Amino acid sequence: MSEIERIKIQHILVSFDATPVQAKRTKEEAQALADKVLERAISGADFAELVREHSDDPIQDGDPTPGVYRLLNNGIEGENFQEFVDALNAEAEAKHLEIDNQIKEGEITEDEANNTMQAFVDDLRARGDAKQGSIAHPRAAMVPAFGDVGFSLDVDGIGLAEYDEAKSPFGWHIIKRLA
């Protein structure tokens, strides 16, 4: 049987100080915490609360379902998060050129340009954060273990992507498949 085309998952990232996330715990502490959180998740604890309490991934305040990702399987077409990010980057480049021209023309000062660009970038980040859980990520854009575990789960199933320098370099991912 072939794998499905799309999934929706919720995850908890448990990281440590030697990863790109640079969480404030050792590898051993992270592994122990991941095991504890996995056990609680399997025992039926509220997964969204576990995400809020333990995930080292950024979480938006007030998000009712933090840590949610939609994934497109390999070879599946559709709107995806990378395309959205590319569009945001194009907007940022255009804004940068506009501001550079305004400086050259004497319309704004360097300080005004920096403030304008920072506000623009903050808005782009907020838009990206808001779109994170509602648009699909290509499986290939995620660390391999994330998709491997996510696509192997049944709906409501919970699994663990173990830390691995190549397949899961950010730490341990406790993953629940939502759809």
C-alpha positions as CSV (number, residue, x, y, z in Angstrom):
1,M,0.0,0.0,0.0
2,S,1.4,3.4,-0.9
3,E,1.6,6.3,1.6
4,I,-1.1,8.9,1.7
5,E,-0.7,12.3,0.0
6,R,-1.2,14.7,2.9
7,I,-1.2,14.6,6.7
8,K,-1.8,17.0,9.5
9,I,0.3,16.6,12.6
10,Q,0.9,18.2,15.9
11,H,4.4,18.0,17.4
12,I,6.5,18.8,20.4
13,L,10.2,19.5,19.8
14,V,12.5,18.6,22.7
15,S,15.9,20.0,22.0
16,F,19.2,20.5,23.8
17,D,22.1,22.9,23.9
18,A,24.2,21.4,21.1
19,T,21.5,21.6,18.4
20,P,20.7,24.6,16.2
21,V,17.9,25.4,18.6
22,Q,20.3,25.7,21.5
23,A,17.8,24.9,24.2
24,K,19.0,25.2,27.8
25,R,19.3,21.5,28.7
26,T,21.8,18.7,28.0
27,K,21.3,16.0,25.5
28,E,20.7,13.5,28.3
29,E,18.1,15.8,30.0
30,A,16.4,16.3,26.6
31,Q,16.1,12.6,26.0
32,A,14.7,12.0,29.5
33,L,12.2,14.8,29.0
34,A,11.2,13.5,25.5
35,D,10.6,10.0,27.0
36,K,8.5,11.5,29.8
37,V,6.4,13.7,27.5
38,L,5.9,10.8,25.1
39,E,4.7,8.6,28.0
40,R,2.2,11.4,29.0
41,A,1.0,11.8,25.4
42,I,0.4,8.1,25.0
43,S,-1.4,8.0,28.4
44,G,-3.9,10.6,27.0
45,A,-2.7,13.9,28.3
46,D,-3.9,17.0,26.4
47,F,-1.5,17.1,23.5
48,A,-1.9,20.9,23.0
49,E,-1.0,21.5,26.6
50,L,2.0,19.3,26.3
51,V,3.1,21.4,23.3
52,R,2.7,24.6,25.3
53,E,4.5,23.2,28.3
54,H,7.4,21.4,26.6
55,S,8.0,22.3,23.0
56,D,11.2,24.2,22.0
57,D,9.6,25.2,18.7
58,P,8.1,28.8,18.7
59,I,4.5,28.9,19.7
60,Q,2.1,31.8,19.1
61,D,0.3,33.1,22.2
62,G,-3.4,32.1,22.2
63,D,-2.9,29.4,19.5
64,P,-5.6,26.8,20.3
65,T,-3.6,24.1,18.4
66,P,0.1,24.9,18.7
67,G,2.7,22.9,16.9
68,V,0.5,21.9,14.0
69,Y,2.0,21.3,10.6
70,R,0.4,20.1,7.3
71,L,2.7,18.0,5.2
72,L,2.6,17.1,1.5
73,N,4.1,13.7,0.7
74,N,7.0,13.4,-1.8
75,G,5.8,14.1,-5.3
76,I,2.5,15.7,-4.3
77,E,1.8,19.1,-5.8
78,G,-0.2,21.9,-4.1
79,E,0.3,25.2,-2.4
80,N,3.1,24.7,0.0
81,F,4.8,26.7,2.7
82,Q,8.1,27.0,0.8
83,E,6.3,28.8,-2.0
84,F,4.7,31.1,0.5
85,V,8.1,31.9,2.1
86,D,9.6,32.5,-1.3
87,A,6.8,35.1,-2.0
88,L,7.5,36.8,1.3
89,N,11.2,36.9,0.5
90,A,10.4,38.5,-2.9
91,E,8.3,41.2,-1.0
92,A,11.2,41.8,1.4
93,E,13.6,42.3,-1.5
94,A,11.3,44.7,-3.3
95,K,10.8,46.7,-0.1
96,H,14.6,46.8,0.4
97,L,15.1,48.2,-3.1
98,E,12.3,50.8,-2.5
99,I,13.9,51.9,0.7
100,D,17.3,52.1,-0.8
101,N,15.9,54.4,-3.6
102,Q,14.2,56.6,-0.9
103,I,17.6,57.0,0.9
104,K,19.4,57.8,-2.4
105,E,16.7,60.4,-3.2
106,G,17.0,62.0,0.2
107,E,13.4,61.2,1.0
108,I,14.2,59.3,4.3
109,T,17.2,59.1,6.7
110,E,19.1,55.9,7.4
111,D,17.4,55.6,10.8
112,E,13.9,56.0,9.2
113,A,14.9,53.4,6.6
114,N,16.0,51.0,9.4
115,N,12.8,51.5,11.3
116,T,10.6,51.1,8.2
117,M,12.4,47.9,7.2
118,Q,12.3,46.4,10.7
119,A,8.5,47.1,10.9
120,F,8.1,45.5,7.4
121,V,10.1,42.4,8.4
122,D,8.2,42.1,11.7
123,D,4.9,42.1,9.7
124,L,6.3,39.4,7.3
125,R,7.3,37.2,10.3
126,A,3.8,37.6,11.8
127,R,2.2,36.6,8.5
128,G,4.5,33.6,8.2
129,D,3.8,32.5,11.8
130,A,0.0,32.9,11.2
131,K,0.2,30.8,8.0
132,Q,2.4,28.1,9.5
133,G,-0.3,25.6,10.5
134,S,-2.7,26.2,7.7
135,I,-0.5,25.6,4.6
136,A,1.3,22.5,3.7
137,H,5.0,21.9,3.9
138,P,6.7,19.7,1.4
139,R,7.9,16.5,3.2
140,A,11.3,17.0,1.7
141,A,11.6,20.5,3.3
142,M,11.3,19.0,6.8
143,V,13.9,16.9,8.6
144,P,13.6,13.3,7.4
145,A,12.5,11.7,10.7
146,F,9.6,14.2,11.0
147,G,8.0,13.0,7.8
148,D,9.0,9.4,8.3
149,V,7.2,9.2,11.7
150,G,4.3,11.4,10.7
151,F,3.4,9.5,7.6
152,S,3.7,6.2,9.4
153,L,1.1,7.0,12.0
154,D,-2.6,6.3,11.9
155,V,-4.9,9.2,12.7
156,D,-4.7,9.9,16.5
157,G,-1.5,7.8,16.6
158,I,1.5,9.2,18.6
159,G,5.1,8.5,17.7
160,L,8.7,9.6,18.4
161,A,11.3,10.8,16.0
162,E,14.5,10.1,17.8
163,Y,17.3,12.7,17.8
164,D,19.8,11.9,15.0
165,E,22.4,14.3,13.6
166,A,21.2,13.6,10.0
167,K,17.6,12.7,10.3
168,S,16.4,14.8,13.2
169,P,19.1,17.3,14.1
170,F,16.9,19.6,16.1
171,G,16.2,17.0,18.8
172,W,13.4,14.7,19.6
173,H,9.9,15.2,18.0
174,I,6.9,13.7,19.7
175,I,4.3,13.6,16.9
176,K,0.6,13.1,16.9
177,R,-1.2,12.6,13.6
178,L,-4.4,14.7,13.5
179,A,-5.6,13.9,10.0
